[in-house]
Amino acid sequence: MKIATVSEDATTLCMHFGRATKYVVFDVENGEILGRTVLEKPSRHGRHHQHGPEGHDHHGHDHAHGHGHADHGAMLDPIRDCDAVIAGGMGRPMQQHLAAANLPVVMTRETDLDAAVRAYLAGTLAHDASLLH
């Protein structure tokens, strides 16, 4: 079993799926964490995307402008072989892309990656629907 999490630092769960720069994928067998792999998460806009001559700060914007969400699916390519996703929160379009890719998601306020995965494996990681925006 593989469980994907989203992070900036490979230790802490990112509270917004779209802003995370990394996936940390946990390899699990018989309820035990065997290891983890840190993968770069593709950006929704690509690395060099700019909005006009002054550029754009991707970490502060809210995606409310005229971009479609067509490339959300490409962000999932590195984790398509996973069995579940744990995130701190996400927008409805990403939740829909995860559902379409048959990737169950749990949104949680737990920030420690290892603790979140252990709780998921124990069946005690509660899904917090209020983290969907």
C-alpha positions as a Markdown table, in Angstrom:
| # | Residue | x | y | z |
|---|---|---|---|---|
| 1 | Met | 0.0 | 0.0 | 0.0 |
| 2 | Lys | 1.1 | 3.5 | -0.7 |
| 3 | Ile | -0.1 | 6.6 | 1.0 |
| 4 | Ala | 0.6 | 10.1 | -0.4 |
| 5 | Thr | 0.9 | 13.2 | 1.7 |
| 6 | Val | 1.6 | 16.8 | 0.6 |
| 7 | Ser | 4.4 | 18.9 | 2.2 |
| 8 | Glu | 6.8 | 21.8 | 1.8 |
| 9 | Asp | 9.5 | 20.3 | 4.0 |
| 10 | Ala | 9.0 | 16.5 | 3.9 |
| 11 | Thr | 8.1 | 16.6 | 7.6 |
| 12 | Thr | 5.0 | 18.7 | 8.0 |
| 13 | Leu | 1.6 | 18.3 | 6.2 |
| 14 | Cys | 0.9 | 21.2 | 4.0 |
| 15 | Met | -2.5 | 22.8 | 4.8 |
| 16 | His | -3.2 | 23.5 | 1.1 |
| 17 | Phe | -2.8 | 20.8 | -1.5 |
| 18 | Gly | -2.2 | 23.2 | -4.3 |
| 19 | Arg | 0.5 | 25.1 | -2.6 |
| 20 | Ala | 2.6 | 22.1 | -1.6 |
| 21 | Thr | 5.8 | 21.5 | -3.5 |
| 22 | Lys | 6.4 | 17.9 | -2.5 |
| 23 | Tyr | 4.7 | 14.6 | -2.2 |
| 24 | Val | 5.9 | 12.3 | 0.5 |
| 25 | Val | 4.8 | 8.8 | -0.3 |
| 26 | Phe | 4.8 | 6.3 | 2.5 |
| 27 | Asp | 5.2 | 2.6 | 1.6 |
| 28 | Val | 3.2 | 0.5 | 4.0 |
| 29 | Glu | 2.9 | -3.3 | 4.4 |
| 30 | Asn | 0.9 | -5.1 | 7.0 |
| 31 | Gly | 0.1 | -1.8 | 8.8 |
| 32 | Glu | 3.8 | -0.9 | 9.1 |
| 33 | Ile | 5.6 | 2.0 | 7.5 |
| 34 | Leu | 8.5 | 0.5 | 5.6 |
| 35 | Gly | 9.8 | 3.7 | 4.1 |
| 36 | Arg | 9.1 | 7.0 | 2.4 |
| 37 | Thr | 9.9 | 8.6 | -0.9 |
| 38 | Val | 10.0 | 12.4 | -1.4 |
| 39 | Leu | 8.8 | 13.5 | -4.9 |
| 40 | Glu | 8.6 | 16.9 | -6.4 |
| 41 | Lys | 5.0 | 17.8 | -7.0 |
| 42 | Pro | 4.3 | 19.3 | -10.5 |
| 43 | Ser | 3.0 | 22.8 | -10.3 |
| 44 | Arg | -0.4 | 23.5 | -11.7 |
| 45 | His | 1.0 | 26.4 | -13.7 |
| 46 | Gly | 4.4 | 25.0 | -14.5 |
| 47 | Arg | 7.7 | 26.3 | -13.1 |
| 48 | His | 8.1 | 29.4 | -15.3 |
| 49 | His | 4.5 | 30.6 | -15.7 |
| 50 | Gln | 4.0 | 34.4 | -15.4 |
| 51 | His | 1.1 | 36.7 | -15.6 |
| 52 | Gly | 2.4 | 39.7 | -17.5 |
| 53 | Pro | 5.7 | 41.5 | -17.2 |
| 54 | Glu | 5.8 | 41.6 | -13.4 |
| 55 | Gly | 5.2 | 37.9 | -12.8 |
| 56 | His | 3.1 | 36.5 | -10.1 |
| 57 | Asp | 3.5 | 35.1 | -6.6 |
| 58 | His | 2.0 | 31.6 | -6.7 |
| 59 | His | 2.0 | 31.1 | -3.0 |
| 60 | Gly | -0.3 | 34.0 | -2.2 |
| 61 | His | -2.9 | 33.8 | -4.9 |
| 62 | Asp | -6.3 | 32.2 | -4.5 |
| 63 | His | -6.8 | 30.8 | -8.1 |
| 64 | Ala | -9.9 | 33.0 | -8.4 |
| 65 | His | -8.7 | 34.6 | -11.6 |
| 66 | Gly | -9.4 | 33.3 | -15.1 |
| 67 | His | -7.3 | 30.2 | -15.1 |
| 68 | Gly | -9.1 | 26.9 | -15.6 |
| 69 | His | -8.2 | 23.9 | -13.5 |
| 70 | Ala | -7.4 | 21.7 | -16.5 |
| 71 | Asp | -3.9 | 20.9 | -15.4 |
| 72 | His | -4.8 | 19.7 | -11.9 |
| 73 | Gly | -4.8 | 16.2 | -13.3 |
| 74 | Ala | -1.1 | 16.5 | -14.2 |
| 75 | Met | -0.3 | 17.3 | -10.6 |
| 76 | Leu | -1.5 | 13.8 | -9.7 |
| 77 | Asp | 0.7 | 11.9 | -12.1 |
| 78 | Pro | 3.5 | 11.1 | -9.5 |
| 79 | Ile | 0.9 | 9.6 | -7.1 |
| 80 | Arg | -1.5 | 7.7 | -9.4 |
| 81 | Asp | -0.2 | 4.4 | -8.0 |
| 82 | Cys | -1.1 | 5.4 | -4.4 |
| 83 | Asp | -4.0 | 4.0 | -2.5 |
| 84 | Ala | -4.9 | 7.2 | -0.5 |
| 85 | Val | -4.0 | 10.8 | -0.1 |
| 86 | Ile | -3.7 | 12.8 | 3.1 |
| 87 | Ala | -3.8 | 16.6 | 2.9 |
| 88 | Gly | -4.4 | 19.5 | 5.2 |
| 89 | Gly | -7.0 | 21.0 | 2.8 |
| 90 | Met | -7.8 | 21.6 | -0.8 |
| 91 | Gly | -10.1 | 23.3 | -3.2 |
| 92 | Arg | -13.2 | 21.5 | -4.6 |
| 93 | Pro | -11.6 | 21.1 | -8.2 |
| 94 | Met | -8.7 | 19.2 | -6.7 |
| 95 | Gln | -11.0 | 17.0 | -4.7 |
| 96 | Gln | -12.9 | 16.2 | -7.9 |
| 97 | His | -9.7 | 15.3 | -9.7 |
| 98 | Leu | -8.6 | 13.0 | -6.9 |
| 99 | Ala | -12.0 | 11.3 | -6.9 |
| 100 | Ala | -11.9 | 10.9 | -10.7 |
| 101 | Ala | -8.4 | 9.3 | -10.3 |
| 102 | Asn | -9.9 | 6.9 | -7.7 |
| 103 | Leu | -7.6 | 8.4 | -5.0 |
| 104 | Pro | -9.5 | 8.5 | -1.7 |
| 105 | Val | -8.5 | 11.7 | 0.3 |
| 106 | Val | -8.5 | 12.5 | 4.0 |
| 107 | Met | -8.2 | 16.1 | 5.0 |
| 108 | Thr | -6.9 | 16.7 | 8.5 |
| 109 | Arg | -5.5 | 19.3 | 10.8 |
| 110 | Glu | -2.8 | 16.9 | 11.9 |
| 111 | Thr | 0.5 | 18.5 | 10.8 |
| 112 | Asp | 3.0 | 15.7 | 11.5 |
| 113 | Leu | 3.3 | 13.5 | 8.4 |
| 114 | Asp | 4.2 | 10.3 | 10.3 |
| 115 | Ala | 1.5 | 10.9 | 12.9 |
| 116 | Ala | -1.1 | 11.4 | 10.2 |
| 117 | Val | -0.1 | 8.2 | 8.4 |
| 118 | Arg | 0.0 | 6.2 | 11.6 |
| 119 | Ala | -3.5 | 7.5 | 12.5 |
| 120 | Tyr | -4.7 | 6.7 | 9.0 |
| 121 | Leu | -3.4 | 3.1 | 9.3 |
| 122 | Ala | -5.0 | 2.8 | 12.8 |
| 123 | Gly | -8.4 | 4.0 | 11.4 |
| 124 | Thr | -8.3 | 7.0 | 13.8 |
| 125 | Leu | -7.5 | 9.8 | 11.3 |
| 126 | Ala | -10.8 | 11.8 | 11.1 |
| 127 | His | -11.7 | 13.5 | 7.8 |
| 128 | Asp | -12.3 | 17.2 | 8.3 |
| 129 | Ala | -14.7 | 18.3 | 5.5 |
| 130 | Ser | -14.4 | 21.9 | 6.7 |
| 131 | Leu | -10.9 | 22.0 | 5.1 |
| 132 | Leu | -12.5 | 21.8 | 1.6 |
| 133 | His | -12.7 | 25.3 | 0.1 |
